Amino acid sequence: MKIVVVGGAGMMGCIAVQDLARSEAASEVVIADRNVTAAREVAGYIASSKISPVEVDVRDHEALVQALRGADCCLNATTIISTWR
């Protein structure tokens, strides 16, 4: 099962990625985060061949759709981005 963790380099997302990487049910875990440097650090720390980091800003609809393509599941670990004042 391919699982995309949006915001996977954040405080909550990286814990989910770690658990998913250990799961036999997950064959691939994508860390989709706008901070690709942090996503790579998380992937390096966990050191699982299942993990692949990709740069995705959830405000970029096409990039998000591309990251989700082929996924069986998506976990949203992003924070609320408020533009309302």
Residue frames relative to the residue before (quaternion, step in Angstrom):
aa qw qx qy qz dx dy dz
M 1.0000 0.0000 0.0000 0.0000 0.00 0.00 0.00
K 0.2682 -0.7488 0.5883 0.1458 3.58 -0.90 0.99
I 0.0501 -0.8037 0.5925 -0.0244 3.56 -0.71 1.14
V 0.1887 -0.7655 0.6086 0.0891 3.56 -0.90 1.01
V 0.1341 -0.7703 0.6201 0.0635 3.57 -0.81 1.03
V 0.1947 -0.7831 0.5849 0.0818 3.55 -0.32 1.31
G 0.7719 0.1812 -0.1927 0.5781 3.55 -0.61 1.17
G 0.2908 0.8249 -0.4430 0.1968 3.54 1.26 0.48
A 0.6489 0.4969 -0.3317 0.4712 3.59 1.23 -0.16
G 0.5428 0.6354 -0.3878 0.3888 3.58 1.28 -0.05
M 0.7674 -0.4017 0.2531 0.4309 3.54 -1.35 0.08
M 0.7434 0.3644 -0.2225 0.5148 3.60 0.89 -0.84
G 0.6434 0.5627 -0.3210 0.4080 3.56 0.98 -0.84
C 0.6638 0.5158 -0.3234 0.4344 3.60 0.93 -0.82
I 0.6072 0.5268 -0.3566 0.4760 3.60 1.13 -0.54
A 0.6380 0.5135 -0.3218 0.4751 3.58 1.00 -0.80
V 0.6372 0.5261 -0.3258 0.4593 3.59 0.96 -0.86
Q 0.6436 0.5280 -0.3195 0.4528 3.57 0.94 -0.87
D 0.6747 0.4846 -0.2919 0.4740 3.58 0.90 -0.91
L 0.6717 0.5044 -0.3004 0.4518 3.57 0.93 -0.90
A 0.6265 0.5433 -0.3365 0.4461 3.59 1.03 -0.74
R 0.6701 0.4840 -0.2842 0.4857 3.59 1.15 -0.58
S 0.6000 0.6066 -0.3467 0.3895 3.57 1.20 -0.49
E 0.4550 -0.6763 0.5125 0.2702 3.56 -1.00 0.83
A 0.6029 0.5872 -0.3501 0.4113 3.59 1.17 -0.52
A 0.7010 0.4357 -0.2573 0.5026 3.58 1.14 -0.60
S 0.1927 -0.7789 0.5881 0.1016 3.55 -0.80 1.04
E 0.7819 0.0663 -0.0270 0.6193 3.57 1.24 -0.53
V 0.0777 -0.7735 0.6287 0.0217 3.56 -1.01 0.91
V 0.1471 -0.7979 0.5828 0.0463 3.56 -0.58 1.20
I 0.2202 -0.7333 0.6289 0.1351 3.55 -0.87 1.00
A 0.0437 -0.7999 0.5979 -0.0259 3.58 -0.30 1.28
D 0.2170 0.7836 -0.5386 0.2210 3.57 -0.27 1.27
R 0.5097 -0.6437 0.4625 0.3345 3.58 -1.07 0.60
N 0.6762 0.4070 -0.2755 0.5488 3.58 1.25 -0.39
V 0.1604 -0.8383 0.5160 0.0734 3.56 0.21 1.30
T 0.5712 0.5743 -0.3868 0.4408 3.61 1.15 -0.49
A 0.6692 0.4733 -0.2892 0.4945 3.58 0.94 -0.89
A 0.6217 0.5399 -0.3413 0.4533 3.60 1.03 -0.76
R 0.6537 0.4974 -0.3067 0.4809 3.59 1.01 -0.79
E 0.6261 0.5322 -0.3343 0.4616 3.59 1.05 -0.73
V 0.6422 0.5072 -0.3188 0.4783 3.58 0.96 -0.86
A 0.6553 0.5096 -0.3114 0.4625 3.59 0.90 -0.92
G 0.6665 0.5049 -0.3002 0.4591 3.59 0.97 -0.84
Y 0.6439 0.5251 -0.3176 0.4570 3.56 1.01 -0.81
I 0.7093 0.4442 -0.2631 0.4799 3.58 0.90 -0.93
A 0.1254 -0.8600 0.4844 0.0996 3.56 1.19 -0.66
S 0.4111 0.6649 -0.5124 0.3556 3.54 0.69 1.15
S 0.4844 -0.6765 0.4757 0.2852 3.56 -0.96 0.86
K 0.5604 0.6136 -0.3779 0.4083 3.59 1.27 -0.24
I 0.6906 0.5269 -0.2669 0.4174 3.59 1.13 -0.65
S 0.0404 0.7678 -0.6392 0.0188 3.53 -1.07 0.83
P 0.2701 -0.7719 0.5564 0.1473 3.59 -0.75 1.07
V 0.0015 -0.7777 0.6286 0.0025 3.57 -1.09 0.76
E 0.4354 -0.6864 0.5200 0.2625 3.55 -1.11 0.72
V 0.1588 0.7727 -0.5945 0.1556 3.56 -0.66 1.17
D 0.1491 -0.7327 0.6579 0.0896 3.54 -0.96 0.95
V 0.4351 -0.7402 0.4454 0.2538 3.60 -0.53 1.15
R 0.5936 0.5621 -0.3666 0.4441 3.59 1.23 -0.28
D 0.6339 0.4715 -0.3164 0.5251 3.58 1.33 -0.20
H 0.3376 -0.8002 0.4621 0.1792 3.54 -0.01 1.36
E 0.6888 0.4903 -0.2955 0.4449 3.61 0.78 -0.97
A 0.6494 0.5075 -0.3205 0.4669 3.60 0.98 -0.81
L 0.6442 0.5147 -0.3166 0.4688 3.58 1.02 -0.78
V 0.6403 0.5161 -0.3195 0.4707 3.58 0.95 -0.87
Q 0.6485 0.5205 -0.3133 0.4587 3.59 0.95 -0.88
A 0.6669 0.5042 -0.3017 0.4583 3.60 0.94 -0.87
L 0.7087 0.4640 -0.2551 0.4663 3.58 1.07 -0.72
R 0.4765 0.6889 -0.4314 0.3349 3.57 1.25 -0.34
G 0.8254 0.1967 -0.1777 0.4984 3.57 -0.81 1.06
A 0.5234 0.6428 -0.4139 0.3763 3.59 1.26 -0.05
D 0.3823 -0.7030 0.5538 0.2299 3.53 -1.19 0.65
C 0.7982 0.0660 0.0220 0.5983 3.54 1.19 -0.63
C 0.1179 -0.7707 0.6211 0.0800 3.55 -1.19 0.60
L 0.1421 -0.7560 0.6345 0.0756 3.54 -0.97 0.93
N 0.2275 -0.7823 0.5689 0.1125 3.59 -0.72 1.07
A 0.0376 0.7990 -0.5958 0.0725 3.56 -0.53 1.23
T 0.3733 0.7306 -0.4844 0.3039 3.56 1.17 0.62
T 0.4438 -0.6409 0.5434 0.3115 3.53 -1.33 0.23
I 0.5945 -0.5548 0.4385 0.3828 3.54 -1.28 0.30
I 0.1795 -0.7583 0.6198 0.0928 3.54 -0.88 1.01
S 0.1160 -0.8305 0.5440 0.0303 3.53 -0.36 1.21
T 0.0878 -0.7754 0.6240 0.0399 3.54 -0.89 1.00
W 0.5210 0.6368 -0.4024 0.4014 3.54 1.34 0.00
R 0.0841 -0.8068 0.5843 0.0242 3.57 -0.86 0.90
